[in-house]
Amino acid sequence: MGDLNPHHSNTGAGPKVAVFSAKPYDKKFLSRVRKNSYGSVQLNFHEFALSPKTVPLAHGADAVCVFVNDTLTAEVLQGLSKAGVRAILLRCAGFNNVDLKEAERLGLFVANVPSYSPEAVAEFAVALLQTLNRRTHRAYNRVREGNFNLDGLLGRTLHGKTVGIVGVGKIGLAFARIMRGFGCRLLAFDPFPLDAFREYGEYVPLEELLPQCDFVSLHCPLMEKTRHIINDETLAQMKKGAILINTSRGGLIKTKSVIDALKSGHLGGLALDVYEKEGELFYQDHSGDIIQDDELMRLMTFPNVVVCGHQAFFTEEALTEIAESTLNNLDDFVKRIPCKNSLVNDKALKRRDSHPVRI
Protein backbone atom coordinates (compact mmCIF):
# COMPACT_ATOMS: atom_id res chain seq x y z
CA MET A 1 0.00 0.00 0.00
CA GLY A 2 1.07 3.60 -0.54
CA ASP A 3 2.36 5.86 2.20
CA LEU A 4 0.32 8.50 3.92
CA ASN A 5 0.55 12.02 2.55
CA PRO A 6 4.13 13.15 3.25
CA HIS A 7 3.20 16.50 4.81
CA HIS A 8 1.46 14.60 7.63
CA SER A 9 4.28 12.16 8.30
CA ASN A 10 6.83 14.98 8.29
CA THR A 11 4.96 17.19 10.74
CA GLY A 12 3.82 14.39 12.97
CA ALA A 13 0.19 15.35 12.48
CA GLY A 14 -2.36 12.56 12.56
CA PRO A 15 -4.02 11.15 9.45
CA LYS A 16 -6.78 13.19 7.83
CA VAL A 17 -10.05 11.45 7.07
CA ALA A 18 -12.77 12.83 4.79
CA VAL A 19 -16.08 11.39 6.00
CA PHE A 20 -18.77 11.32 3.30
CA SER A 21 -22.55 10.95 3.69
CA ALA A 22 -22.06 12.17 7.23
CA LYS A 23 -25.18 12.46 9.34
CA PRO A 24 -25.35 14.00 12.83
CA TYR A 25 -25.14 10.54 14.40
CA ASP A 26 -22.02 9.71 12.35
CA LYS A 27 -20.36 12.88 13.63
CA LYS A 28 -21.39 12.12 17.21
CA PHE A 29 -20.13 8.54 17.41
CA LEU A 30 -17.00 8.90 15.26
CA SER A 31 -15.99 12.05 17.16
CA ARG A 32 -16.60 10.37 20.52
CA VAL A 33 -14.46 7.33 19.65
CA ARG A 34 -11.76 9.56 18.11
CA LYS A 35 -11.59 11.67 21.27
CA ASN A 36 -11.44 8.63 23.56
CA SER A 37 -8.97 6.48 21.63
CA TYR A 38 -7.61 8.09 18.46
CA GLY A 39 -6.99 11.72 19.38
CA SER A 40 -4.49 12.42 16.57
CA VAL A 41 -6.96 11.52 13.80
CA GLN A 42 -8.42 14.54 11.98
CA LEU A 43 -12.00 14.07 10.83
CA ASN A 44 -13.53 16.28 8.14
CA PHE A 45 -17.26 15.65 7.73
CA HIS A 46 -19.17 16.09 4.46
CA GLU A 47 -22.93 15.68 4.20
CA PHE A 48 -22.60 14.88 0.49
CA ALA A 49 -22.25 11.32 -0.79
CA LEU A 50 -18.99 10.37 -2.47
CA SER A 51 -19.38 10.45 -6.23
CA PRO A 52 -17.35 11.60 -9.26
CA LYS A 53 -18.56 15.15 -8.58
CA THR A 54 -17.54 15.20 -4.91
CA VAL A 55 -14.11 13.54 -5.20
CA PRO A 56 -12.36 16.97 -4.96
CA LEU A 57 -13.61 17.24 -1.37
CA ALA A 58 -11.17 14.46 -0.48
CA HIS A 59 -8.12 16.42 -1.69
CA GLY A 60 -5.46 16.43 1.00
CA ALA A 61 -6.99 13.56 2.95
CA ASP A 62 -5.15 10.33 3.71
CA ALA A 63 -8.36 8.32 3.86
CA VAL A 64 -12.04 8.55 3.04
CA CYS A 65 -14.77 7.08 5.21
CA VAL A 66 -17.86 6.02 3.28
CA PHE A 67 -21.24 4.34 3.71
CA VAL A 68 -23.43 1.94 1.73
CA ASN A 69 -24.77 4.41 -0.83
CA ASP A 70 -21.49 6.13 -1.63
CA THR A 71 -20.13 5.37 -5.10
CA LEU A 72 -16.62 3.95 -5.43
CA THR A 73 -16.35 3.06 -9.10
CA ALA A 74 -13.05 2.86 -10.96
CA GLU A 75 -13.46 6.52 -11.94
CA VAL A 76 -13.96 7.61 -8.33
CA LEU A 77 -11.09 5.47 -7.04
CA GLN A 78 -8.74 6.86 -9.66
CA GLY A 79 -9.75 10.37 -8.66
CA LEU A 80 -9.16 9.61 -5.00
CA SER A 81 -5.76 8.14 -5.75
CA LYS A 82 -4.74 11.23 -7.70
CA ALA A 83 -5.93 13.39 -4.78
CA GLY A 84 -3.52 11.56 -2.46
CA VAL A 85 -6.01 9.27 -0.72
CA ARG A 86 -4.44 5.95 0.29
CA ALA A 87 -7.20 4.26 2.32
CA ILE A 88 -10.93 3.55 1.95
CA LEU A 89 -12.77 3.00 5.23
CA LEU A 90 -16.25 1.49 4.90
CA ARG A 91 -18.36 2.09 8.00
CA CYS A 92 -20.65 -0.79 6.98
CA ALA A 93 -20.48 -4.48 6.15
CA GLY A 94 -21.49 -4.37 2.48
CA PHE A 95 -18.85 -3.60 -0.12
CA ASN A 96 -20.67 -4.20 -3.41
CA ASN A 97 -20.41 -0.45 -4.09
CA VAL A 98 -16.59 -0.65 -4.31
CA ASP A 99 -14.56 -1.73 -7.36
CA LEU A 100 -12.14 -3.86 -5.37
CA LYS A 101 -10.08 -4.93 -8.36
CA GLU A 102 -9.41 -1.32 -9.30
CA ALA A 103 -8.62 -0.50 -5.67
CA GLU A 104 -6.02 -3.25 -5.59
CA ARG A 105 -4.55 -2.09 -8.88
CA LEU A 106 -4.19 1.42 -7.47
CA GLY A 107 -2.65 0.14 -4.24
CA LEU A 108 -5.49 1.45 -2.10
CA PHE A 109 -6.23 -0.02 1.32
CA VAL A 110 -9.92 -0.97 1.69
CA ALA A 111 -11.50 -2.28 4.89
CA ASN A 112 -15.06 -2.71 6.11
CA VAL A 113 -16.87 -3.39 9.37
CA PRO A 114 -17.96 -6.99 8.75
CA SER A 115 -19.91 -7.45 11.94
CA TYR A 116 -21.51 -5.01 14.33
CA SER A 117 -24.19 -5.86 16.83
CA PRO A 118 -25.81 -8.62 14.76
CA GLU A 119 -28.56 -8.70 17.36
CA ALA A 120 -29.56 -5.15 16.36
CA VAL A 121 -30.41 -6.21 12.81
CA ALA A 122 -31.95 -9.52 13.89
CA GLU A 123 -34.19 -7.80 16.44
CA PHE A 124 -35.35 -5.31 13.82
CA ALA A 125 -36.17 -8.14 11.41
CA VAL A 126 -38.38 -9.66 14.12
CA ALA A 127 -39.97 -6.25 14.75
CA LEU A 128 -40.85 -5.95 11.05
CA LEU A 129 -42.18 -9.51 10.98
CA GLN A 130 -44.50 -8.92 13.91
CA THR A 131 -45.54 -5.47 12.71
CA LEU A 132 -46.76 -7.01 9.49
CA ASN A 133 -48.12 -10.19 11.06
CA ARG A 134 -50.10 -8.45 13.82
CA ARG A 135 -50.98 -5.38 11.70
CA THR A 136 -49.68 -2.98 14.35
CA HIS A 137 -48.83 -0.36 11.72
CA ARG A 138 -52.49 -0.24 10.72
CA ALA A 139 -53.77 -0.40 14.30
CA TYR A 140 -51.59 2.58 15.25
CA ASN A 141 -53.12 4.75 12.54
CA ARG A 142 -56.67 3.60 13.32
CA VAL A 143 -56.72 4.38 17.01
CA ARG A 144 -55.25 7.83 16.42
CA GLU A 145 -58.49 8.56 14.56
CA GLY A 146 -60.63 7.05 17.30
CA ASN A 147 -61.26 3.82 15.36
CA PHE A 148 -60.97 0.81 17.67
CA ASN A 149 -62.52 -1.71 15.28
CA LEU A 150 -60.54 -4.95 15.04
CA ASP A 151 -61.74 -5.98 11.57
CA GLY A 152 -58.77 -6.33 9.23
CA LEU A 153 -56.21 -6.67 12.03
CA LEU A 154 -56.25 -10.46 12.34
CA GLY A 155 -52.78 -11.97 12.69
CA ARG A 156 -51.24 -15.38 13.30
CA THR A 157 -49.69 -16.86 16.43
CA LEU A 158 -45.97 -17.41 15.79
CA HIS A 159 -45.72 -20.42 18.08
CA GLY A 160 -45.57 -23.57 15.96
CA LYS A 161 -45.09 -21.74 12.65
CA THR A 162 -42.24 -22.53 10.26
CA VAL A 163 -39.68 -19.79 9.65
CA GLY A 164 -37.10 -19.88 6.87
CA ILE A 165 -33.71 -18.16 7.10
CA VAL A 166 -31.77 -17.57 3.89
CA GLY A 167 -28.15 -17.05 4.88
CA VAL A 168 -26.91 -18.09 8.32
CA GLY A 169 -24.11 -15.81 9.41
CA LYS A 170 -24.00 -13.90 12.69
CA ILE A 171 -27.23 -12.00 11.97
CA GLY A 172 -29.07 -15.05 10.67
CA LEU A 173 -27.99 -17.00 13.74
CA ALA A 174 -29.15 -14.21 16.08
CA PHE A 175 -32.49 -14.16 14.26
CA ALA A 176 -32.74 -17.96 14.66
CA ARG A 177 -32.22 -17.71 18.43
CA ILE A 178 -35.02 -15.16 18.75
CA MET A 179 -37.48 -17.09 16.60
CA ARG A 180 -36.73 -20.28 18.47
CA GLY A 181 -37.79 -18.41 21.60
CA PHE A 182 -41.20 -17.85 20.00
CA GLY A 183 -41.52 -21.61 19.58
CA CYS A 184 -41.08 -21.65 15.82
CA ARG A 185 -39.78 -24.46 13.67
CA LEU A 186 -36.69 -23.23 11.82
CA LEU A 187 -35.36 -24.11 8.38
CA ALA A 188 -32.30 -22.53 6.79
CA PHE A 189 -30.54 -22.41 3.46
CA ASP A 190 -26.81 -21.79 3.27
CA PRO A 191 -24.33 -23.59 0.96
CA PHE A 192 -21.72 -23.34 3.72
CA PRO A 193 -23.69 -24.31 6.85
CA LEU A 194 -22.62 -23.22 10.31
CA ASP A 195 -22.88 -26.03 12.84
CA ALA A 196 -24.04 -23.50 15.46
CA PHE A 197 -27.45 -23.31 13.75
CA ARG A 198 -28.15 -27.03 14.04
CA GLU A 199 -29.30 -26.72 17.66
CA TYR A 200 -32.10 -24.43 16.46
CA GLY A 201 -33.19 -26.00 13.18
CA GLU A 202 -32.17 -27.85 10.05
CA TYR A 203 -30.60 -26.94 6.73
CA VAL A 204 -32.50 -27.70 3.54
CA PRO A 205 -32.14 -26.62 -0.11
CA LEU A 206 -33.88 -23.36 -0.99
CA GLU A 207 -36.45 -25.11 -3.15
CA GLU A 208 -37.45 -27.22 -0.11
CA LEU A 209 -37.42 -24.33 2.34
CA LEU A 210 -39.72 -21.93 0.48
CA PRO A 211 -42.83 -24.16 0.15
CA GLN A 212 -42.79 -25.02 3.87
CA CYS A 213 -42.32 -21.61 5.47
CA ASP A 214 -44.92 -19.21 6.83
CA PHE A 215 -42.25 -16.52 7.14
CA VAL A 216 -38.99 -16.11 5.23
CA SER A 217 -36.21 -13.74 6.32
CA LEU A 218 -33.24 -12.82 4.12
CA HIS A 219 -29.77 -12.38 5.61
CA CYS A 220 -27.57 -12.52 2.52
CA PRO A 221 -24.84 -10.29 1.18
CA LEU A 222 -25.41 -9.03 -2.34
CA MET A 223 -23.27 -10.72 -4.97
CA GLU A 224 -23.93 -12.10 -8.44
CA LYS A 225 -24.99 -15.48 -6.99
CA THR A 226 -27.59 -13.88 -4.75
CA ARG A 227 -28.81 -10.94 -6.84
CA HIS A 228 -32.59 -11.33 -7.32
CA ILE A 229 -32.57 -14.59 -5.37
CA ILE A 230 -36.23 -13.70 -4.80
CA ASN A 231 -37.78 -13.61 -8.27
CA ASP A 232 -40.79 -14.94 -10.18
CA GLU A 233 -39.60 -18.53 -9.86
CA THR A 234 -38.72 -18.52 -6.15
CA LEU A 235 -41.83 -16.53 -5.22
CA ALA A 236 -43.95 -19.15 -6.97
CA GLN A 237 -42.28 -21.78 -4.77
CA MET A 238 -43.25 -19.96 -1.56
CA LYS A 239 -46.27 -21.03 0.46
CA LYS A 240 -49.35 -19.00 -0.42
CA GLY A 241 -49.83 -16.24 2.12
CA ALA A 242 -46.25 -16.36 3.41
CA ILE A 243 -44.58 -13.17 4.65
CA LEU A 244 -41.17 -12.10 3.32
CA ILE A 245 -38.71 -9.94 5.31
CA ASN A 246 -35.55 -8.33 3.97
CA THR A 247 -33.16 -6.44 6.24
CA SER A 248 -30.05 -7.35 4.27
CA ARG A 249 -29.54 -5.98 0.74
CA GLY A 250 -32.19 -4.56 -1.59
CA GLY A 251 -30.85 -6.28 -4.68
CA LEU A 252 -31.75 -9.70 -3.27
CA ILE A 253 -35.33 -9.05 -4.35
CA LYS A 254 -36.59 -8.37 -7.86
CA THR A 255 -39.08 -5.61 -7.10
CA LYS A 256 -41.41 -6.19 -10.05
CA SER A 257 -41.72 -9.84 -9.07
CA VAL A 258 -42.86 -9.08 -5.51
CA ILE A 259 -45.33 -6.47 -6.78
CA ASP A 260 -46.88 -9.10 -9.05
CA ALA A 261 -46.94 -11.65 -6.21
CA LEU A 262 -48.62 -9.14 -3.89
CA LYS A 263 -51.21 -8.19 -6.52
CA SER A 264 -52.10 -11.84 -7.13
CA GLY A 265 -52.42 -12.49 -3.40
CA HIS A 266 -49.81 -15.25 -3.45
CA LEU A 267 -47.41 -13.27 -1.24
CA GLY A 268 -49.09 -12.54 2.06
CA GLY A 269 -46.92 -9.60 3.06
CA LEU A 270 -43.60 -7.88 2.52
CA ALA A 271 -41.41 -6.04 5.02
CA LEU A 272 -38.41 -4.16 3.66
CA ASP A 273 -35.66 -2.23 5.39
CA VAL A 274 -33.67 -2.18 2.15
CA TYR A 275 -34.60 -1.56 -1.47
CA GLU A 276 -32.68 -2.28 -4.66
CA LYS A 277 -32.85 1.34 -5.88
CA GLU A 278 -32.52 2.99 -2.50
CA GLY A 279 -29.31 4.85 -3.33
CA GLU A 280 -30.84 8.19 -4.30
CA LEU A 281 -33.62 8.08 -1.70
CA PHE A 282 -32.64 6.54 1.61
CA TYR A 283 -31.03 8.60 4.39
CA GLN A 284 -32.50 11.81 2.91
CA ASP A 285 -35.72 13.75 3.54
CA HIS A 286 -37.88 13.62 0.40
CA SER A 287 -41.17 14.46 2.14
CA GLY A 288 -41.53 17.60 0.04
CA ASP A 289 -40.50 15.98 -3.24
CA ILE A 290 -42.30 14.10 -5.98
CA ILE A 291 -40.61 10.71 -5.80
CA GLN A 292 -40.02 9.40 -9.31
CA ASP A 293 -39.53 5.74 -8.41
CA ASP A 294 -42.82 4.20 -9.55
CA GLU A 295 -42.04 0.70 -8.22
CA LEU A 296 -41.33 1.93 -4.71
CA MET A 297 -44.42 4.12 -4.74
CA ARG A 298 -46.51 1.15 -5.92
CA LEU A 299 -45.14 -1.01 -3.12
CA MET A 300 -46.18 1.53 -0.53
CA THR A 301 -49.79 1.46 -1.68
CA PHE A 302 -50.24 -2.10 -0.40
CA PRO A 303 -51.70 -2.39 3.10
CA ASN A 304 -49.63 -5.54 3.69
CA VAL A 305 -46.27 -3.91 2.91
CA VAL A 306 -44.01 -2.14 5.41
CA VAL A 307 -41.02 -0.16 4.13
CA CYS A 308 -38.36 1.37 6.38
CA GLY A 309 -35.32 3.42 5.43
CA HIS A 310 -32.41 1.02 6.13
CA GLN A 311 -32.44 1.49 9.89
CA ALA A 312 -32.02 -2.07 11.18
CA PHE A 313 -28.45 -1.34 12.29
CA PHE A 314 -29.42 1.92 13.98
CA THR A 315 -28.76 1.40 17.69
CA GLU A 316 -26.36 3.11 20.06
CA GLU A 317 -24.44 -0.11 20.52
CA ALA A 318 -24.06 -0.75 16.79
CA LEU A 319 -22.99 2.82 15.99
CA THR A 320 -20.37 2.64 18.73
CA GLU A 321 -19.02 -0.63 17.33
CA ILE A 322 -18.99 0.77 13.79
CA ALA A 323 -17.03 3.86 14.84
CA GLU A 324 -14.56 1.80 16.88
CA SER A 325 -13.96 -0.73 14.12
CA THR A 326 -13.66 1.95 11.41
CA LEU A 327 -11.00 3.89 13.29
CA ASN A 328 -9.25 0.68 14.32
CA ASN A 329 -9.01 -0.26 10.63
CA LEU A 330 -7.40 3.12 9.99
CA ASP A 331 -5.02 2.56 12.89
CA ASP A 332 -3.96 -0.81 11.43
CA PHE A 333 -3.29 0.86 8.09
CA VAL A 334 -1.25 3.69 9.58
CA LYS A 335 0.82 1.30 11.70
CA ARG A 336 1.18 -1.21 8.84
CA ILE A 337 -0.42 -3.91 10.98
CA PRO A 338 -2.23 -6.69 9.04
CA CYS A 339 -5.90 -5.74 9.14
CA LYS A 340 -8.38 -8.55 9.70
CA ASN A 341 -11.07 -6.53 7.91
CA SER A 342 -9.06 -5.80 4.78
CA LEU A 343 -10.92 -6.39 1.51
CA VAL A 344 -7.98 -6.06 -0.87
CA ASN A 345 -5.82 -8.81 0.58
CA ASP A 346 -6.07 -11.97 -1.55
CA LYS A 347 -6.55 -14.19 1.49
CA ALA A 348 -9.30 -11.98 2.90
CA LEU A 349 -11.12 -11.85 -0.42
CA LYS A 350 -11.08 -15.62 -0.73
CA ARG A 351 -12.44 -15.97 2.80
CA ARG A 352 -15.45 -13.79 2.00
CA ASP A 353 -16.11 -15.38 -1.38
CA SER A 354 -16.28 -18.82 0.29
CA HIS A 355 -19.45 -17.80 2.18
CA PRO A 356 -21.73 -16.51 -0.56
CA VAL A 357 -25.02 -16.19 1.30
CA ARG A 358 -24.06 -15.07 4.78
CA ILE A 359 -24.14 -11.80 6.62
C-alpha positions, 0 to 999 in steps of 0.5 A: 500500500502507498504511504500516507501524505508526506506532509502529515508524516513529516509534521507528525500530524495525525491522518486526515479522514474525509467522511462522506454521507455524514449524518449527525449521528455519524459525527457524534459517534465517530468524534466520541471514539476519536476523542477517547482512543484516536486523538491524533486523527483529523475528521472532516465531515461532508454531508454529500455522498462520495461520487465523481462530482464530490471527489475533490472534497477528499483532496489532501486527505489520507483516507475517506470514510464512506457508507453503503450508498457512496459510489466507489467506481473505478473513476472515483477510485482513480480520482481519489488516488490522484488526490492523495487518498491511500485508504478507503474505510467502509463504516458498513459491512457491504462492499458491493459499491466498491470496485475492489479490483481497481482499488487493488490495482491502485494500491489502495487499502480498503476495509469494512466493518464486517460485523456489528451488533448482529442482534440489532439487525436480527431484532429489527427483522423480528420487529418488522415480521410482527408489525406485518403479522399483527398489523400494528402499523395499521392499528396505530393509525386507526386508534389515532383517529378514534377507530378501535374496530378490530376488523382487518387486524387479524394476525397469526400466532408465531408459536408452531409456525415454520420460519425460513432463514436464507443465509446463516451468518452472525445475523441469521444465527441471532435471528434464529435464536429469537425465533426459536424463543417464539416456539417456531420451527426453523429451516435454513438455506446456506451452501456453507452451513454453520454447525451453530445453527443445528441446535435451532433447526435444520438446513435444507435446499432453498427449493425445499425451504420456500414451500414449507415456510410461513415466514422467510427472512433474508440475511444474505450479502449481495453478490452475483450469486444472490442478486434477485434470489427472490424472483418470479420462480422462487416466489412461486415456490413460496407457500401461499400467504407467506410473509417475506422480510428483507433487512439485508440488501435490496438487490436480493429481491426483484421488485417487479416480481414481488409487486406481481406476487402481492397483486395476485395475493400469493405473497401474504406480506412484505417487510423491507428495510432495504430496497434495490434502488434505494441509493438516491432516496434513503437517508434523505428527507424527500417528504416535500418531493415528488418521488419518481420511483414508480415501483417503490411508490406502488409497493407503498400502496399495499396495506400488507407492505411495510417499508423502512429506510435502512435502519435495522443497524441503527442502535447506540451499541451498533454505531459505537461498534462501527465507529470503533472498528472503522477507526481501528481499521485506519489505525492498522493501516497507519501502523502497517499492521495486518488488518483482519477486515481488509478487503484487498488482501487476496486471502481476505477476499477468498475468505469472504467469497467462500461464504456466498449467502451469509451476513 
